Amino acid sequence: MNILTFDIEDWYCNCVYTDLDWEKYECRLYEGVDMILDELDKRNIKATCFCLGWIADYHPSIIKKIYDAGHHIGCHSYQHQLLTGFDEKQFLEDTRKAKSALESVIGDVVDAYRAPAWTIGYDNAWVLEKLAEMGFVYDCSIFPAKHSFGGFPNYGKAEPAIIRFDNGSFIKEFPVSTKVMLGNHFVFSGGGYFRFFPLRSIIRWTKQQDYSMCYFHTQDFDTGQPNVSKDLPLVRRFKTYYGIKGAFEKFKSFLDEFEFVNIREADQMIDWKEKTLK
Ligand SMILES: [Zn+2]
């Protein structure tokens, strides 16, 4: 099972920037989203797109276009602030605001969530129960390896699971897939990792897995985005800009190799009775 997801955010939404006054920046998403939608349409792939609530408020036609093309709309917070900096009240406010902004644009329920920068870990795993309370059916925020902002290295096996809470509610978790090498989990199926590793290796590793969760952003392919590397720490600079040139061709070749589904389609393919995790 290969799941294809996108995080719909723009170049200025990077979580290392503290400036949240985004209206002044050039929006590159119109072009970036069109490029992706064209390629998905050619291959009849319906992806899950985790979108920022802010984009729904300020550039609603982008979200509407993705939805009208038949893709599954998920929530990626309001303005990409790290959940590790939120208490419960702030998290609930941010998520409700984002969910309702997205739902009012598409006129449909938003049932899937992905945290900004993979910031659900052991210390704030309470977030998952709150997501279920808010009506989310799916979470795709677990990055079962080390990550500079978040990650959940002790999560366990990177595969879909039902996480049940004491009050009887539950959420279906679809973590990022990893490759285990010498006992360590590492991610290769999205963002900077996809740009970094050779395509041949990525294809081989993907074929070795029963479950693969891929994630991309328009910025992974956008050679025309403003370069803000002087504002970034060295490691982040590398992760943000490495391999952008040529990444879109690589992405298209990757799409040609596999069949892809979105989260809702994946849900239908899983025998959950076999997979319940307490
Ligand atoms: Zn993001």
Boltz pocket constraint, residues with backbone or C-beta under 6 A from the ligand:
constraints:
  - pocket:
      binder: B
      contacts: [[A, 7], [A, 9], [A, 76], [A, 80], [A, 115], [A, 116], [A, 117]]
      max_distance: 6.0
